[in-house]
Amino acid sequence: MDKDNRYILNLPPFDAKILETDSGLVIFDKLRRKYVALTPEEWVRQHFVHYLIAKKGYPLSLMANEIPITLNSMTRRCDTVVYNNRLEPLMILEYKSPQITITRDVFDQIARYNSVLRVKYLTVSNGLVHYCCKMDYENQTFCYLREIPDYFTITQDRPLPST
């Protein structure tokens, strides 16, 4: 962690808007358009969202944080969802604090969320390690990608034709 108790991440730095309030540090979330508590997970989220916008061409207007879904009669929240211009979900992103190791349990969590949204891409990051996998529903498989795809790639991706 740096001197302000913020983790050094494996993501590009950005000019974060951080304020100190009576209840602690808060950071401005461009997607929610408000200040939110600066937790280690939120630090990862804000860096990752900035990375997607600045380096991967993801439109700010087609991303949303803390999206509620209903799963087994319970409300859950996807950390970030990316949409196409028809507002169909393309990618779910799940963030963990940097001290949390990305395990099978994390992928099981995002897979449960995906049982509702059925997106083509699932991404998990703790700010240090990032994983992205592409779903293949026709063959009931998935494959890990070497890097996070840019926005153009995920919007141009077409399913294989049925035979």
N, CA, C and O of each residue as an XYZ file, in Angstrom:
652
protein
N       0.838     -1.182      0.000
C       0.000      0.000      0.000
C       0.883      1.246      0.000
O       2.022      1.228      0.467
N       0.324      2.321     -0.536
C       1.077      3.570     -0.513
C       0.811      4.316      0.798
O       0.129      3.800      1.683
N       1.345      5.511      0.915
C       1.261      6.266      2.168
C      -0.165      6.597      2.582
O      -0.411      6.834      3.765
N      -1.106      6.622      1.655
C      -2.498      6.920      1.969
C      -3.340      5.663      2.146
O      -4.569      5.716      2.088
N      -2.678      4.538      2.361
C      -3.362      3.254      2.526
C      -4.112      2.824      1.277
O      -5.119      2.121      1.359
N      -3.622      3.244      0.128
C      -4.195      2.797     -1.140
C      -3.192      1.850     -1.789
O      -1.987      2.103     -1.773
N      -3.677      0.798     -2.337
C      -2.827     -0.229     -2.925
C      -2.222      0.224     -4.246
O      -2.860      0.926     -5.030
N      -0.982     -0.189     -4.478
C      -0.345     -0.031     -5.775
C      -0.841     -1.202     -6.618
O      -0.689     -2.360     -6.229
N      -1.432     -0.899     -7.766
C      -2.082     -1.923     -8.580
C      -1.346     -2.165     -9.885
O      -0.488     -1.379    -10.287
N      -1.687     -3.245    -10.531
C      -1.173     -3.588    -11.847
C      -2.139     -3.024    -12.905
O      -2.605     -3.737    -13.794
N      -2.413     -1.745    -12.775
C      -3.295     -1.012    -13.679
C      -2.727      0.391    -13.824
O      -2.052      0.879    -12.917
N      -2.990      1.049    -14.949
C      -2.457      2.403    -15.121
C      -3.022      3.359    -14.065
O      -4.200      3.276    -13.715
N      -2.182      4.265    -13.561
C      -2.699      5.261    -12.615
C      -3.625      6.240    -13.335
O      -3.571      6.375    -14.558
N      -4.459      6.907    -12.576
C      -5.318      7.945    -13.134
C      -5.524      9.013    -12.071
O      -5.210      8.809    -10.898
N      -6.047     10.136    -12.489
C      -6.263     11.259    -11.588
C      -7.563     11.050    -10.823
O      -8.609     11.571    -11.210
N      -7.494     10.291     -9.745
C      -8.679      9.976     -8.946
C      -9.087     11.190     -8.119
O      -8.242     11.880     -7.550
N     -10.380     11.437     -8.062
C     -10.918     12.515     -7.228
C     -11.260     11.904     -5.869
O     -12.237     11.168     -5.732
N     -10.439     12.222     -4.873
C     -10.595     11.657     -3.539
C     -10.791     12.794     -2.549
O     -10.082     13.800     -2.588
N     -11.757     12.621     -1.668
C     -12.032     13.599     -0.615
C     -12.000     12.908      0.735
O     -12.284     11.716      0.853
N     -11.647     13.684      1.750
C     -11.741     13.176      3.115
C     -13.013     13.741      3.727
O     -13.222     14.954      3.740
N     -13.861     12.851      4.234
C     -15.112     13.261      4.864
C     -15.091     12.831      6.326
O     -14.141     12.197      6.784
N     -16.131     13.178      7.038
C     -16.238     12.771      8.448
C     -16.248     11.254      8.594
O     -15.798     10.715      9.605
N     -16.766     10.574      7.579
C     -16.845      9.110      7.656
C     -15.667      8.408      6.977
O     -15.650      7.180      6.899
N     -14.691      9.159      6.490
C     -13.506      8.556      5.876
C     -13.311      9.040      4.450
O     -13.975      9.972      3.995
N     -12.386      8.388      3.752
C     -12.081      8.770      2.378
C     -13.176      8.301      1.426
O     -13.741      7.219      1.588
N     -13.463      9.142      0.427
C     -14.407      8.790     -0.631
C     -13.742      9.079     -1.970
O     -12.861      9.933     -2.074
N     -14.181      8.348     -2.993
C     -13.646      8.512     -4.345
C     -14.811      8.728     -5.299
O     -15.882      8.144     -5.135
N     -14.587      9.579     -6.304
C     -15.657      9.854     -7.262
C     -15.765      8.721     -8.271
O     -14.780      8.351     -8.910
N     -16.971      8.171     -8.409
C     -17.261      7.109     -9.363
C     -17.922      7.759    -10.577
O     -19.052      8.240    -10.493
N     -17.212      7.768    -11.702
C     -17.729      8.395    -12.921
C     -18.992      7.712    -13.433
O     -19.842      8.363    -14.041
N     -19.123      6.415    -13.196
C     -20.293      5.703    -13.706
C     -21.538      5.985    -12.865
O     -22.629      6.156    -13.409
N     -21.380      6.033    -11.567
C     -22.514      6.314    -10.683
C     -22.710      7.816    -10.466
O     -23.715      8.249     -9.903
N     -21.726      8.606    -10.925
C     -21.755     10.074    -10.818
C     -21.914     10.545     -9.386
O     -22.693     11.456     -9.103
N     -21.167      9.917     -8.479
C     -21.199     10.331     -7.077
C     -19.956      9.805     -6.368
O     -19.255      8.929     -6.875
N     -19.702     10.353     -5.198
C     -18.611      9.882     -4.363
C     -19.071      8.654     -3.582
O     -20.199      8.603     -3.091
N     -18.185      7.669     -3.474
C     -18.469      6.433     -2.740
C     -17.301      6.147     -1.805
O     -16.197      6.651     -2.013
N     -17.540      5.350     -0.791
C     -16.497      5.011      0.185
C     -15.299      4.388     -0.528
O     -15.452      3.524     -1.392
N     -14.128      4.834     -0.157
C     -12.895      4.323     -0.768
C     -12.411      3.098      0.002
O     -11.600      3.193      0.923
N     -12.937      1.945     -0.409
C     -12.499      0.659      0.137
C     -11.434      0.085     -0.799
O     -11.291      0.569     -1.922
N     -10.691     -0.919     -0.375
C      -9.726     -1.529     -1.296
C     -10.378     -2.056     -2.575
O      -9.802     -1.918     -3.654
N     -11.557     -2.653     -2.479
C     -12.252     -3.151     -3.668
C     -12.667     -1.993     -4.583
O     -12.585     -2.098     -5.807
N     -13.109     -0.897     -3.981
C     -13.508      0.267     -4.777
C     -12.308      0.878     -5.488
O     -12.435      1.365     -6.611
N     -11.153      0.855     -4.848
C      -9.905      1.331     -5.459
C      -9.621      0.527     -6.722
O      -9.242      1.090     -7.750
N      -9.805     -0.791     -6.645
C      -9.619     -1.664     -7.814
C     -10.660     -1.325     -8.877
O     -10.315     -1.155    -10.046
N     -11.927     -1.226     -8.484
C     -12.999     -0.940     -9.446
C     -12.710      0.346    -10.220
O     -12.788      0.364    -11.449
N     -12.380      1.412     -9.508
C     -12.170      2.695    -10.168
C     -10.982      2.658    -11.121
O     -11.036      3.248    -12.200
N      -9.915      1.973    -10.736
C      -8.769      1.826    -11.634
C      -9.131      0.994    -12.862
O      -8.753      1.332    -13.984
N      -9.863     -0.092    -12.642
C     -10.191     -0.976    -13.762
C     -11.128     -0.286    -14.742
O     -10.940     -0.389    -15.954
N     -12.129      0.411    -14.234
C     -13.058      1.138    -15.104
C     -12.289      2.193    -15.902
O     -12.504      2.339    -17.106
N     -11.403      2.919    -15.243
C     -10.600      3.923    -15.947
C      -9.758      3.259    -17.039
O      -9.657      3.787    -18.146
N      -9.157      2.115    -16.737
C      -8.360      1.363    -17.709
C      -9.209      0.983    -18.929
O      -8.775      1.155    -20.068
N     -10.413      0.470    -18.686
C     -11.281      0.073    -19.798
C     -11.632      1.271    -20.680
O     -11.651      1.157    -21.906
N     -11.905      2.404    -20.065
C     -12.276      3.599    -20.827
C     -11.060      4.166    -21.567
O     -11.120      4.414    -22.771
N      -9.965      4.367    -20.842
C      -8.797      5.066    -21.402
C      -7.959      4.207    -22.337
O      -7.424      4.713    -23.323
N      -7.837      2.921    -22.046
C      -6.926      2.069    -22.817
C      -7.614      1.074    -23.742
O      -7.012      0.607    -24.709
N      -8.870      0.749    -23.455
C      -9.564     -0.286    -24.226
C     -10.782      0.227    -24.988
O     -11.480     -0.556    -25.632
N     -11.046      1.524    -24.925
C     -12.106      2.123    -25.732
C     -13.526      1.834    -25.296
O     -14.449      1.935    -26.104
N     -13.726      1.473    -24.029
C     -15.076      1.205    -23.544
C     -15.785      2.539    -23.298
O     -15.242      3.406    -22.613
N     -16.993      2.714    -23.851
C     -17.712      3.973    -23.643
C     -18.257      4.071    -22.218
O     -18.896      3.143    -21.723
N     -18.003      5.175    -21.581
C     -18.500      5.442    -20.237
C     -20.015      5.254    -20.175
O     -20.540      4.728    -19.194
N     -20.710      5.682    -21.221
C     -22.172      5.639    -21.232
C     -22.745      4.226    -21.353
O     -23.944      4.025    -21.158
N     -21.895      3.245    -21.672
C     -22.379      1.865    -21.824
C     -21.798      0.940    -20.759
O     -21.668     -0.268    -20.961
N     -21.452      1.538    -19.622
C     -20.960      0.770    -18.480
C     -21.742      1.211    -17.251
O     -22.157      2.366    -17.155
N     -21.944      0.287    -16.308
C     -22.653      0.627    -15.076
C     -22.072     -0.176    -13.919
O     -21.687     -1.334    -14.084
N     -22.015      0.450    -12.750
C     -21.520     -0.196    -11.539
C     -22.674     -0.570    -10.615
O     -23.705      0.101    -10.573
N     -22.471     -1.664     -9.876
C     -23.426     -2.116     -8.860
C     -24.812     -2.364     -9.452
O     -25.806     -1.788     -9.010
N     -24.854     -3.233    -10.458
C     -26.107     -3.543    -11.148
C     -26.843     -4.667    -10.414
O     -26.313     -5.770    -10.283
N     -28.054     -4.395     -9.936
C     -28.790     -5.437     -9.215
C     -29.352     -6.499    -10.164
O     -29.840     -6.193    -11.252
N     -29.271     -7.731     -9.728
C     -29.895     -8.849    -10.430
C     -30.606     -9.703     -9.384
O     -30.275     -9.648     -8.200
N     -31.576    -10.486     -9.822
C     -32.253    -11.411     -8.917
C     -31.755    -12.811     -9.215
O     -31.849    -13.301    -10.340
N     -31.226    -13.440     -8.182
C     -30.654    -14.775     -8.301
C     -31.221    -15.623     -7.172
O     -30.986    -15.337     -5.998
N     -31.963    -16.661     -7.520
C     -32.597    -17.521     -6.509
C     -33.411    -16.706     -5.503
O     -33.295    -16.902     -4.294
N     -34.228    -15.800     -6.012
C     -35.109    -14.949     -5.209
C     -34.365    -13.969     -4.303
O     -34.971    -13.363     -3.419
N     -33.075    -13.812     -4.511
C     -32.295    -12.869     -3.714
C     -31.673    -11.827     -4.637
O     -31.292    -12.135     -5.767
N     -31.574    -10.606     -4.155
C     -30.942     -9.552     -4.938
C     -29.434     -9.598     -4.723
O     -28.952     -9.599     -3.590
N     -28.717     -9.634     -5.806
C     -27.252     -9.584     -5.807
C     -26.841     -8.399     -6.664
O     -27.667     -7.829     -7.376
N     -25.574     -8.028     -6.601
C     -25.093     -6.898     -7.396
C     -23.853     -7.289     -8.180
O     -22.870     -7.775     -7.620
N     -23.917     -7.069     -9.483
C     -22.740     -7.235    -10.333
C     -21.886     -5.980    -10.149
O     -22.407     -4.865    -10.181
N     -20.592     -6.154     -9.959
C     -19.724     -4.999     -9.720
C     -19.760     -4.023    -10.890
O     -19.981     -2.828    -10.692
N     -19.546     -4.516    -12.104
C     -19.653     -3.681    -13.306
C     -20.246     -4.533    -14.418
O     -19.932     -5.716    -14.544
N     -21.100     -3.922    -15.218
C     -21.636     -4.568    -16.417
C     -21.373     -3.636    -17.591
O     -21.573     -2.425    -17.502
N     -20.920     -4.227    -18.694
C     -20.679     -3.490    -19.942
C     -21.769     -3.894    -20.924
O     -22.114     -5.070    -21.036
N     -22.312     -2.900    -21.640
C     -23.415     -3.120    -22.569
C     -23.013     -2.739    -23.992
O     -22.037     -2.022    -24.210
N     -23.797     -3.242    -24.961
C     -23.650     -2.753    -26.335
C     -24.603     -1.579    -26.527
O     -25.273     -1.164    -25.582
N     -24.670     -1.043    -27.740
C     -25.501      0.146    -27.961
C     -27.007     -0.166    -27.986
O     -27.822      0.748    -28.104
N     -27.376     -1.443    -27.875
C     -28.777     -1.841    -27.727
C     -29.094     -2.141    -26.251
O     -30.166     -2.645    -25.914
N     -28.125     -1.814    -25.392
C     -28.212     -2.032    -23.944
C     -28.358     -3.507    -23.568
O     -28.993     -3.850    -22.571
N     -27.758     -4.366    -24.384
C     -27.670     -5.789    -24.069
C     -26.340     -6.003    -23.346
O     -25.310     -5.507    -23.802
N     -26.343     -6.730    -22.227
C     -25.094     -6.925    -21.490
C     -24.095     -7.780    -22.280
O     -24.456     -8.803    -22.862
N     -22.842     -7.340    -22.285
C     -21.768     -8.039    -22.992
C     -20.755     -8.665    -22.050
O     -20.213     -9.734    -22.330
N     -20.499     -7.989    -20.920
C     -19.445     -8.429    -20.008
C     -19.850     -8.113    -18.568
O     -20.413     -7.057    -18.277
N     -19.547     -9.055    -17.683
C     -19.672     -8.830    -16.245
C     -18.255     -8.766    -15.697
O     -17.400     -9.570    -16.066
N     -18.012     -7.802    -14.812
C     -16.717     -7.686    -14.151
C     -16.923     -7.799    -12.653
O     -17.836     -7.196    -12.089
N     -16.075     -8.570    -12.024
C     -16.107     -8.759    -10.573
C     -14.757     -8.336    -10.028
O     -13.717     -8.739    -10.549
N     -14.768     -7.523     -8.979
C     -13.533     -7.030     -8.384
C     -13.395     -7.549     -6.964
O     -14.376     -7.742     -6.247
N     -12.168     -7.763     -6.589
C     -11.829     -8.129     -5.223
C     -10.731     -7.203     -4.742
O     -10.016     -6.592     -5.536
N     -10.615     -7.113     -3.463
C      -9.542     -6.342     -2.852
C      -8.197     -6.956     -3.239
O      -8.122     -8.167     -3.451
N      -7.136     -6.158     -3.337
C      -5.828     -6.703     -3.738
C      -5.309     -7.823     -2.830
O      -4.548     -8.673     -3.290
N      -5.695     -7.843     -1.575
C      -5.205     -8.906     -0.698
C      -6.003    -10.203     -0.836
O      -5.655    -11.211     -0.220
N      -7.069    -10.186     -1.637
C      -7.878    -11.395     -1.883
C      -7.321    -12.114     -3.104
O      -7.196    -11.525     -4.177
N      -6.995    -13.366     -2.939
C      -6.518    -14.178     -4.051
C      -7.705    -14.578     -4.924
O      -8.763    -14.956     -4.420
N      -7.514    -14.488     -6.237
C      -8.562    -14.910     -7.165
C      -8.574    -16.444     -7.175
O      -7.599    -17.086     -7.567
N      -9.690    -17.007     -6.739
C      -9.828    -18.462     -6.632
C     -11.030    -18.936     -7.435
O     -11.735    -18.145     -8.062
N     -11.240    -20.202     -7.402
C     -12.399    -20.811     -8.057
C     -13.707    -20.235     -7.503
O     -14.677    -20.066     -8.242
N     -13.727    -19.933     -6.199
C     -14.926    -19.361     -5.584
C     -15.319    -18.036     -6.235
O     -16.506    -17.750     -6.393
N     -14.327    -17.227     -6.614
C     -14.608    -15.948     -7.268
C     -15.244    -16.194     -8.633
O     -16.200    -15.517     -9.012
N     -14.708    -17.165     -9.365
C     -15.294    -17.501    -10.667
C     -16.675    -18.120    -10.512
O     -17.554    -17.884    -11.340
N     -16.876    -18.904     -9.470
C     -18.207    -19.462     -9.219
C     -19.213    -18.342     -8.963
O     -20.355    -18.420     -9.415
N     -18.794    -17.303     -8.241
C     -19.670    -16.164     -7.967
C     -20.080    -15.471     -9.265
O     -21.266    -15.224     -9.484
N     -19.124    -15.159    -10.114
C     -19.444    -14.451    -11.357
C     -20.234    -15.368    -12.308
O     -21.062    -14.891    -13.084
N     -19.977    -16.673    -12.245
C     -20.743    -17.620    -13.075
C     -22.210    -17.652    -12.627
O     -23.109    -17.751    -13.462
N     -22.453    -17.568    -11.323
C     -23.846    -17.511    -10.835
C     -24.533    -16.246    -11.360
O     -25.679    -16.304    -11.805
N     -23.845    -15.119    -11.310
C     -24.407    -13.879    -11.847
C     -24.685    -14.034    -13.340
O     -25.684    -13.530    -13.854
N     -23.798    -14.730    -14.016
C     -23.964    -14.899    -15.461
C     -25.123    -15.833    -15.815
O     -25.626    -15.796    -16.938
N     -25.539    -16.652    -14.885
C     -26.709    -17.494    -15.160
C     -27.951    -16.621    -15.374
O     -28.925    -17.070    -15.977
N     -27.919    -15.390    -14.888
C     -29.019    -14.446    -15.090
C     -28.796    -13.634    -16.368
O     -29.713    -13.504    -17.179
N     -27.583    -13.083    -16.560
C     -27.331    -12.158    -17.669
C     -26.874    -12.823    -18.964
O     -27.104    -12.282    -20.045
N     -26.237    -13.973    -18.874
C     -25.731    -14.718    -20.043
C     -24.908    -13.845    -21.000
O     -25.231    -13.700    -22.179
N     -23.851    -13.279    -20.454
C     -22.955    -12.452    -21.260
C     -21.915    -13.329    -21.946
O     -21.771    -14.511    -21.634
N     -21.202    -12.733    -22.877
C     -20.175    -13.453    -23.628
C     -18.815    -13.427    -22.910
O     -17.984    -14.309    -23.129
N     -18.587    -12.412    -22.049
C     -17.283    -12.255    -21.400
C     -17.448    -12.086    -19.895
O     -18.329    -11.365    -19.426
N     -16.584    -12.766    -19.150
C     -16.513    -12.635    -17.697
C     -15.101    -12.200    -17.334
O     -14.124    -12.780    -17.807
N     -14.999    -11.178    -16.494
C     -13.694    -10.658    -16.103
C     -13.638    -10.537    -14.590
O     -14.590    -10.090    -13.950
N     -12.504    -10.943    -14.030
C     -12.270    -10.883    -12.592
C     -10.917    -10.231    -12.366
O      -9.952    -10.527    -13.071
N     -10.848     -9.333    -11.370
C      -9.576     -8.683    -11.054
C      -9.499     -8.345     -9.573
O     -10.492     -7.972     -8.949
N      -8.302     -8.484     -9.028
C      -8.034     -7.956     -7.692
C      -7.085     -6.755     -7.793
O      -6.504     -6.322     -6.797
N      -6.941     -6.234     -9.000
C      -6.070     -5.094     -9.234
C      -4.629     -5.475     -9.517
O      -3.856     -4.678    -10.047
N      -4.282     -6.683     -9.165
C      -2.925     -7.191     -9.387
C      -2.915     -8.242    -10.478
O      -2.014     -8.282    -11.316
N      -3.927     -9.091    -10.456
C      -4.084    -10.170    -11.431
C      -5.462    -10.022    -12.057
O      -6.447     -9.784    -11.358
N      -5.528    -10.164    -13.382
C      -6.780     -9.994    -14.105
C      -7.015    -11.229    -14.975
O      -6.102    -11.707    -15.648
N      -8.234    -11.732    -14.955
C      -8.618    -12.867    -15.787
C      -9.853    -12.488    -16.584
O     -10.770    -11.846    -16.070
N      -9.864    -12.893    -17.839
C     -11.041    -12.705    -18.673
C     -11.285    -14.006    -19.419
O     -10.357    -14.597    -19.971
N     -12.516    -14.443    -19.432
C     -12.835    -15.634    -20.207
C     -14.007    -15.330    -21.131
O     -14.863    -14.492    -20.845
N     -14.008    -16.037    -22.234
C     -15.040    -15.901    -23.251
C     -15.912    -17.153    -23.197
O     -15.417    -18.279    -23.241
N     -17.209    -16.929    -23.103
C     -18.155    -18.031    -23.002
C     -18.501    -18.555    -24.389
O     -18.588    -17.791    -25.350
N     -18.697    -19.862    -24.480
C     -19.175    -20.515    -25.690
C     -20.388    -21.335    -25.277
O     -20.257    -22.491    -24.872
N     -21.558    -20.737    -25.379
C     -22.778    -21.388    -24.909
C     -23.172    -22.575    -25.771
O     -23.742    -23.548    -25.277
N     -22.868    -22.494    -27.058
C     -23.234    -23.581    -27.960
C     -22.538    -24.881    -27.573
O     -23.143    -25.953    -27.610
N     -21.254    -24.778    -27.199
C     -20.489    -25.964    -26.822
C     -20.372    -26.133    -25.313
O     -19.696    -27.047    -24.841
N     -21.023    -25.264    -24.560
C     -21.004    -25.290    -23.094
C     -19.584    -25.305    -22.538
O     -19.246    -26.099    -21.660
N     -18.758    -24.396    -23.081
C     -17.369    -24.281    -22.631
C     -17.013    -22.799    -22.507
O     -17.833    -21.919    -22.767
N     -15.793    -22.556    -22.110
C     -15.258    -21.201    -22.068
C     -13.757    -21.307    -22.245
O     -13.166    -22.368    -22.043
N     -13.146    -20.190    -22.628
C     -11.683    -20.169    -22.729
C     -11.171    -18.876    -22.130
O     -11.797    -17.823    -22.251
N     -10.019    -18.973    -21.481
C      -9.376    -17.789    -20.921
C      -8.663    -17.040    -22.034
O      -8.061    -17.645    -22.921
N      -8.738    -15.732    -21.980
C      -8.082    -14.885    -22.970
C      -6.758    -14.377    -22.415
O      -6.590    -14.256    -21.202
N      -5.825    -14.083    -23.306
C      -4.511    -13.591    -22.878
C      -4.571    -12.175    -22.335
O      -3.739    -11.780    -21.519
N      -5.559    -11.410    -22.791
C      -5.700    -10.039    -22.325
C      -7.167     -9.638    -22.366
O      -8.001    -10.324    -22.958
N      -7.458     -8.532    -21.736
C      -8.822     -8.000    -21.757
C      -9.074     -7.457    -23.158
O      -8.311     -6.613    -23.629
N     -10.125     -7.918    -23.839
C     -10.382     -7.415    -25.201
C     -10.832     -5.959    -25.184
O     -11.391     -5.480    -24.198
N     -10.581     -5.266    -26.286
C     -11.065     -3.892    -26.395
C     -12.569     -3.920    -26.688
O     -13.139     -4.965    -27.003
N     -13.190     -2.753    -26.575
C     -14.640     -2.684    -26.730
C     -15.079     -3.074    -28.138
O     -16.081     -3.771    -28.297
N     -14.350     -2.639    -29.155
C     -14.710     -2.988    -30.525
C     -14.770     -4.509    -30.684
O     -15.693     -5.029    -31.310
N     -13.808     -5.210    -30.130
C     -13.755     -6.674    -30.239
C     -14.985     -7.325    -29.614
O     -15.575     -8.224    -30.213
N     -15.376     -6.890    -28.431
C     -16.516     -7.566    -27.783
C     -17.838     -7.218    -28.457
O     -18.803     -7.973    -28.336
N     -17.904     -6.099    -29.158
C     -19.153     -5.767    -29.841
C     -19.240     -6.391    -31.219
O     -20.338     -6.573    -31.744
N     -18.096     -6.724    -31.820
C     -18.083     -7.326    -33.149
C     -18.130     -8.846    -33.098
O     -18.336     -9.507    -34.116
N     -17.939     -9.387    -31.914
C     -17.894    -10.832    -31.762
C     -19.244    -11.438    -32.141
O     -20.291    -11.007    -31.658
N     -19.201    -12.411    -32.986
C     -20.420    -13.087    -33.427
C     -20.377    -14.557    -32.993
O     -19.314    -15.177    -33.034
N     -21.495    -15.110    -32.588
C     -21.515    -16.534    -32.242
C     -21.301    -17.386    -33.490
O     -21.594    -16.967    -34.610
N     -20.791    -18.574    -33.270
C     -20.628    -19.498    -34.373
C     -22.003    -19.915    -34.890
O     -22.926    -20.107    -34.099
N     -22.149    -20.057    -36.210
C     -23.465    -20.471    -36.729
C     -23.817    -21.881    -36.279
O     -22.946    -22.742    -36.152
N     -25.088    -22.101    -36.043
C     -25.550    -23.443    -35.672
C     -25.547    -24.333    -36.898
O     -25.830    -23.894    -38.012
N     -25.215    -25.609    -36.662
C     -25.214    -26.548    -37.799
C     -26.303    -27.563    -37.644
O     -26.460    -28.435    -38.499
